[in-house]
Amino acid sequence: MAADRSPGFETPEELPVEMTAVRVHRFGAAPQLDRLPLPEVGEGEVLVKMAASVVSHHDLTVAGGRFAVRPAVPYIPGLEGAGTVVRVGAGVDPKVAPGSLVRLYGGGLGASRPGTWAEYVAAPERVVVEVPPSLDVEVAAACGSVALTAWIALFEVGEMQRGERVGVAGASGAVGSLVVQLALRHGAGAVVALVRDRERGGALPPGAEVVVGDDGIETPVDLLVDTVGGPRLSSRVGMVEPGGRIAYLGYTAGQEACFTLPNLLARDVRLLPVNMMRRRSPRDLEGRLVAQFATGELQVATVGVEARRLTTAVEQLRAGRARGRVVVRW
Ligand SMILES: NC(=O)c1ccc[n+]([C@@H]2O[C@H](COP(=O)([O-])OP(=O)(O)OC[C@H]3O[C@@H](n4cnc5c(N)ncnc54)[C@H](OP(=O)(O)O)[C@@H]3O)[C@@H](O)[C@H]2O)c1
């Protein structure tokens, strides 16, 4: 079986006593590499040797001290990643055995408990999803949260129906490009991909109508999934049919938006928040979406970085210069 694995997933012969981890010692300051003892594995938990750990906007929000949950510093960030199970605690399903290749996502990782920015992570079994061995290790780490967020924004919050026109603001981003792919695969009548830059729009799948900037949309959409937010969100209300919906989830273009209430009311567009911290998706949904990355039906761009270069990667993500989902390789 080991020969079929994507390179990067390793099962060490013996576990070390110590590991390298990246920790935030002060909110807003650059994270630093530390040596720490391996975590203990409790009941219902697994110990995973990480192959790749995602650096996300959520991690930066928590590390800035601006999130609802403020971990006690120093803490290990990281909401998501992938690796190999090396030890299991009591009560864990026997299907999750040492040697299993898995993803970790959610369950308070990187906020209320130590996260994935470490060589070894102890995680509750409920946040573990098995990954196909052929899946590229960076994609395995990065694909789940973006695909789940896109799915929930489109189908659960946005209630997309077959044949509807769907707009995606921030279509060149990780979540946005998954919204485009899923809308096309699930029968949207048209998908309008709003991007800042023609070059970045070129990476979107054929079938999407790429529009550069916010002004050039000819026919309004029924549903807009907005991943960028910011002051121009109010003008994008005008891109949506009266009675339509905006599922909004991100704020890479700014944290504030101001609406003229008479216009908003006249337009009769519903503004619907997508909050992945509160959503409970069906247990098998993440696994089903991850399998579609292994077959190439869904895709996500990644940028791999060595742990010692993490500070630079964090700055690139913060400045909007990361060209793909940033993934630390161990
Ligand atoms: N609500 C939730 O539960 C939830 C869940 C997941 C993600 N999110 C949020 O969703 C957002 C997108 O995440 P992601 O992983 O897709 O990020 P990403 O891959 O970094 O993509 C960011 C997108 O924002 C665009 N952008 C950046 N700065 C901009 C600006 N000043 N003006 C206009 N567009 C700008 C980028 O355009 P270029 O390609 O041209 O740079 C890109 O399309 C983040 O804010 C993240 O925190 C929220």
PDBQT file of the ligand as one rigid body, heavy atoms in Angstrom, charges set to zero:
ROOT
HETATM    1  N1  LIG A 401     -17.381  32.734   6.967  1.00  0.00    +0.000 N 
HETATM    2  C1  LIG A 401     -16.678  31.624   7.048  1.00  0.00    +0.000 C 
HETATM    3  O1  LIG A 401     -17.008  30.718   7.807  1.00  0.00    +0.000 OA
HETATM    4  C2  LIG A 401     -15.461  31.495   6.183  1.00  0.00    +0.000 A 
HETATM    5  C3  LIG A 401     -14.959  30.241   5.817  1.00  0.00    +0.000 A 
HETATM    6  C4  LIG A 401     -13.849  30.188   4.943  1.00  0.00    +0.000 A 
HETATM    7  C5  LIG A 401     -13.262  31.363   4.488  1.00  0.00    +0.000 A 
HETATM    8  N2  LIG A 401     -13.771  32.559   4.913  1.00  0.00    +0.000 N 
HETATM    9  C6  LIG A 401     -13.220  33.828   4.444  1.00  0.00    +0.000 C 
HETATM   10  O2  LIG A 401     -13.385  33.885   3.037  1.00  0.00    +0.000 OA
HETATM   11  C7  LIG A 401     -12.415  34.780   2.489  1.00  0.00    +0.000 C 
HETATM   12  C8  LIG A 401     -11.760  34.142   1.272  1.00  0.00    +0.000 C 
HETATM   13  O3  LIG A 401     -10.994  33.009   1.690  1.00  0.00    +0.000 OA
HETATM   14  P1  LIG A 401     -10.057  32.273   0.635  1.00  0.00    +0.000 P 
HETATM   15  O4  LIG A 401      -9.449  31.134   1.371  1.00  0.00    +0.000 OA
HETATM   16  O5  LIG A 401     -10.781  32.052  -0.631  1.00  0.00    +0.000 OA
HETATM   17  O6  LIG A 401      -8.929  33.404   0.399  1.00  0.00    +0.000 OA
HETATM   18  P2  LIG A 401      -7.896  33.583  -0.818  1.00  0.00    +0.000 P 
HETATM   19  O7  LIG A 401      -7.666  32.289  -1.484  1.00  0.00    +0.000 OA
HETATM   20  O8  LIG A 401      -6.747  34.310  -0.254  1.00  0.00    +0.000 OA
HETATM   21  O9  LIG A 401      -8.673  34.520  -1.830  1.00  0.00    +0.000 OA
HETATM   22  C9  LIG A 401      -8.920  35.856  -1.519  1.00  0.00    +0.000 C 
HETATM   23  C10 LIG A 401      -9.781  36.474  -2.612  1.00  0.00    +0.000 C 
HETATM   24  O10 LIG A 401     -10.009  37.824  -2.248  1.00  0.00    +0.000 OA
HETATM   25  C11 LIG A 401      -9.584  38.664  -3.342  1.00  0.00    +0.000 C 
HETATM   26  N3  LIG A 401      -9.093  39.907  -2.772  1.00  0.00    +0.000 N 
HETATM   27  C12 LIG A 401      -8.062  40.064  -1.917  1.00  0.00    +0.000 A 
HETATM   28  N4  LIG A 401      -7.911  41.362  -1.591  1.00  0.00    +0.000 NA
HETATM   29  C13 LIG A 401      -8.873  42.020  -2.286  1.00  0.00    +0.000 A 
HETATM   30  C14 LIG A 401      -9.222  43.395  -2.399  1.00  0.00    +0.000 A 
HETATM   31  N5  LIG A 401      -8.571  44.345  -1.713  1.00  0.00    +0.000 N 
HETATM   32  N6  LIG A 401     -10.248  43.721  -3.213  1.00  0.00    +0.000 NA
HETATM   33  C15 LIG A 401     -10.922  42.765  -3.910  1.00  0.00    +0.000 A 
HETATM   34  N7  LIG A 401     -10.632  41.461  -3.845  1.00  0.00    +0.000 NA
HETATM   35  C16 LIG A 401      -9.614  41.089  -3.034  1.00  0.00    +0.000 A 
HETATM   36  C17 LIG A 401      -8.520  37.877  -4.050  1.00  0.00    +0.000 C 
HETATM   37  O11 LIG A 401      -8.362  38.375  -5.370  1.00  0.00    +0.000 OA
HETATM   38  P3  LIG A 401      -6.961  38.198  -6.190  1.00  0.00    +0.000 P 
HETATM   39  O12 LIG A 401      -6.963  36.761  -6.621  1.00  0.00    +0.000 OA
HETATM   40  O13 LIG A 401      -7.074  39.134  -7.314  1.00  0.00    +0.000 OA
HETATM   41  O14 LIG A 401      -5.849  38.526  -5.232  1.00  0.00    +0.000 OA
HETATM   42  C18 LIG A 401      -9.113  36.479  -3.983  1.00  0.00    +0.000 C 
HETATM   43  O15 LIG A 401     -10.096  36.315  -4.962  1.00  0.00    +0.000 OA
HETATM   44  C19 LIG A 401     -11.456  35.107   3.631  1.00  0.00    +0.000 C 
HETATM   45  O16 LIG A 401     -11.835  36.371   4.183  1.00  0.00    +0.000 OA
HETATM   46  C20 LIG A 401     -11.728  34.010   4.662  1.00  0.00    +0.000 C 
HETATM   47  O17 LIG A 401     -11.443  34.408   5.979  1.00  0.00    +0.000 OA
HETATM   48  C21 LIG A 401     -14.843  32.641   5.739  1.00  0.00    +0.000 A 
ENDROOT
TORSDOF 0
